[in-house]
Amino acid sequence: MMGQRIRLSWRRMARMRLGEWGGLFRFVARYVDLLIVPWFLEPIVVWIYVSARVASLCIPLTLFLLGSRVARQLSKLAQAQEQSGFQSAAARVNLSYLMVCGAMALFVMVGAPNLAVILGTPKGLYSEILVWLVVGQSAPVLFGATGLLMHAVERGAFYDMLLGLTALLFLAATVLFDVRDGVMVAQALVAAQMTQAGLCALLLTQCGVWPGLTSLLHKEIKLF
């Protein structure tokens, strides 16, 4: 009995450590650009890039709060024998992400440049970098709630693998082309984010999920 308890305790510890390493991996993969910009950009440009990046994070934070409210129900529907319930729920979630993401992107684009004036950063460069960062964070407009749905259909490990792969491609492009411009770093990050979201959306079509705006074509979505 004691030996069984010890084995269970070790298994729990192993799962906790694996979860911690997985969380660290996802954090680094998502914010790998912030780790490298101090080495490639001038100090003033680093400050502009980081402040624009922080402003753009309002979008994924809002989507995370939205997704956390429906994640459990989506997982239950995805495990059911009949998939029509999950597919219609996924279509509604994708449309919700589209509307919320679009609204938040507009809010950030209007409000953040005013913050740049307060912080004393060059407004032109700040706005240009911010536009690209907002485009990258707005991938759900085109592809839907890919991260949330990939985890719901138990493809979270593959989602993380794609996240790491696109982060590596971003790093490789930045290093090989010796990027020294904040706008180009933002553009490379957008390319990585869009690639990952697009691949996930393509995989989710195998589960009958309509990505982004195409969710309007789902038979149970009625605008009028």
C-alpha positions, 0 to 999 in steps of 0.5 A: 500500500505504501509502495503504491502511494509512493509510485502515485506521488512520483507520477504526480510530481512527474506530471507537474514537472512536465506541465511546468516545462510545457508552460515554459516552452509555450511562453518562450515560443509565444514571446521569443521576439522579446528575447531577441530584440535587445540583441538586434535593435537599437535601445530606443527601437527596443523600447518602442517595439516592447511597448507596442508589443505590450499594447497588442497583447490586449487582444489575446488577453481578451480572447483568453478570457472569452475562451476560458468560459467555453473551453470545458463545454467545447471539450465535452462536445468534442468527445461526444459521439455526434459531432454536429453539436461540437461543429455548430458550437465551434462555428459560434466560437469562431464568429465570437472570436472574429467580432471580439478580436476585430473590436479589440484590434480597433481599440488598440489601434486607436488608443495605443498611439496616444500612449506613445505620445505620453511615453515620448516615443516617436509616434510614426515608428511606433504606429508602424510596428503596432500595425504589424503586431496587431495584424499578427494578434488578429489571426483569429479574424481569418482562422478562428479560435485555433488554439482553443479548438485544437485543445478541445479536439485533443490536438494540443500537443500538435498545436504546441509543436507547430508553435515551437516550429514557427518560433524556430522559423522566426528565429532562423529568418531573423538571424540569417537575414540579420534583421536590424529594423523593428518593423521587419521583426514585427513582419517576421513575427506576423508571418510566423503567427499567421502560418501557425494559425493557418495550419491549425485551421486547415487541420481543424477542417478535418473535424468539420470546423469552419475557420474564421468568417467562413463559419457564417456558412455553417448551416446552423448559423443564422444572421436573420 
